Each structure stands twice: as C-alpha cells, then as structure tokens.
Amino acid sequence: MRVPGIILVIVCLLAALPGEATAIEFEVYDPTPTTGLALATAQRVLDPAGWEVERPSSGFEIFDIDRDLGSFCGYDGLGNSVFLHSMHARYYSPFLARFVSVDPVGGTVGSSQSWNRYSYVLNNPLGFVDPNGEAHFKILVGDPGLGDHNVGPNFERAAETRKQELEVAGHTADVDRVSTVSDMNASITSGNTIDGGVVLFAHGGVLDTGTSYDPAVFIGEGTGADTNLTAANVGNLSNANLGPNATIDLVACNSDGVSQDVATALNRPTTGTAGSMSFSPDPNAPMSSNPGTTPPDTGPLYLVPDVNSQRHTRTP
C-alpha cells in the first residue's frame, strides 16, 4: 500500500584511520509544514569490513533504531545480512541496489512508471512509502434496484467475490454500502489510502430528468440529484485519498456513458461498460447467453458484460 510520506536521512561518515572502526552519524529530518526540524541524531559504528559493532540504545520518534535505521526505507534486514531486506511482498538487495523479484502489483493504464515492476513507489521514495507491499481497494455496493430490476443480494455477493480474489492475490479490500454520491465520496475519502482502486457495483443506464436523458450510474433508488452519478455531479467526488496508481471500475450496465467524466474528475483511469451486464458464476460467460437461467444461490458470483457488450477504460 503506497501512502504519502517524506523523510530525509542524512548520513555522515566520520573520519577513521585505516583498519579502525568507522562511525556513521544519522540525522533524520521530517521536512513537513508541521515540523521541518531534525527529529534525532544517532551513530552506528561499523568495523573495517562494514559489519555493525555498536548501535545506540535509544530510539527515534519515528524509526525503531534497532530495526529500521539503515535498512531500505525502514524494512527488515535478514539477520545481519547486507544482501537482502524483506519488504513483505518482495526482497530488495542493497548489495545489488536492485529488487530481486517483481512488485506483485501490476501496472495500470495512465501510469507509465507503474509498469516498471522493479521500482519502488513509482520511483518516488521521497514522496511515498509502501509499508506492506500490497494494494488497498475500496469496493462499493449500490442499492439493489426497484421492481423487476431488484437484484436482491447479488451486488453484495459479487463484491464479496471480488474482495476474496483480491485478498488471495495479497491485497486488502474494504466493502461499503452506498446509496448516494455523497456516500460514495465519504467512503473513498476515508480509511487507508486507496492505492489499488475503487470498484462500484450498481445499476446503470439513462436517467430521464424530465428535460433530458443523461447517462448515469444508479447508486441509489430514485431520481434525486445526489442519488445517481452523472456528468453533473462527478465533481463532488474527491481524489484526496486515492494513490497515484489507483483506478476506478464502474461495474454497471451502460456505465461507459459516465466513465470519461469520472476519469476526468478524479484524474484516474476509469473503466465502464458499453452495453448490458448480467450475473454469472463464470467470470468469462454471462448468464444472458443462456436465456431463462438464473445465477446459483451460493458460491462465487460475477457481474460480467453480455455477449455484445464491451468494457472500455477511459483516461483523464
């Protein structure tokens, strides 16, 4: 999970005679608007071969000096090894100055640096940190609909299926129920930084306003201005809690009609559906291809494009 953070570590090698131990002095700064001051200064003493022979007993305010200081961005070294640091999802070799395995979080459209899977936080460690190597997702569930469009618990089931698959892949995800655009904004602006993406399961189509027919995602039930996501109110959504690599996925019928507006408003790639969707136990086969069938009551459930529908990703 990538979160904003700026920490400067200034390292000074103190003079030593050949064959003697070398003292390394660390000054840790937090150059943020709230402090801008040095937090602590400490020394670690290394022998001529570079192995640590002495370290301070006191700790920093933000670093555990017995574990973090001197490791890559605060991650664990393997014992006294200078060759590998465990970064939870992969290993970094300070000896090679390279990762020895790829980032499990793949690249996304609109972020070219995300495709460099041997980089760290989009190659910007002064602006972001990645404490656990995972991506965090927020999964939103809209109201089930009215009359013949009522899908019962199927949105919740599809959301739970997506959550389980993300967790199996090593990520984290929260599921929230939403009924308005305000609910949606409250969810995506709270909690952990959403560096994986936002997924919305809901109805979609065309909203009859009385004077026009507008593409919309029907988050709630009714025709209120805050009930449906349209080009007119996407500006009420904030990207303040979205990581630079986050994406938006509108899993709803005809949601491609507003996907470009969402992409522009949130400045994140947004995927929508051109056409209808249906529930299915198979992520690659819509139930609508077998007329008269209904999804099973138990087991994994997916909301997938119908045979003649397509998914499109719009960029800001």
Buried (B, 14 or more C-beta within 10 A) or exposed (E): BBBEBEBEEEEEEEEEEEEEBBBBEBBBBBEEEEEEEEBBEBEBBBEEEEEBEEBBEEBBEEBEBEEBBBBBBBBBBEEEEBEBBBBEBBBBBBEEEEBEEEBBBEBBBBBEEBEEBEBBBBEEBEEBBBBBBBBBBBBBBBBBBEEEEEBEEBBBBBBBBBBEBBEEBBBBBBBBEBBBBBBBBEBBBEEBBBBBBBBBBBBBBEBEBEEEEBBBBBBBBEEEEBBBBBBBBBEBBEBEBBBBBBBBBBBBBBBBBBBBBBBBBBBBBBBBBBBBBBBBBEBEBBBBEEEEEEBEEEEBBBBBBBEEBEBEBBEB
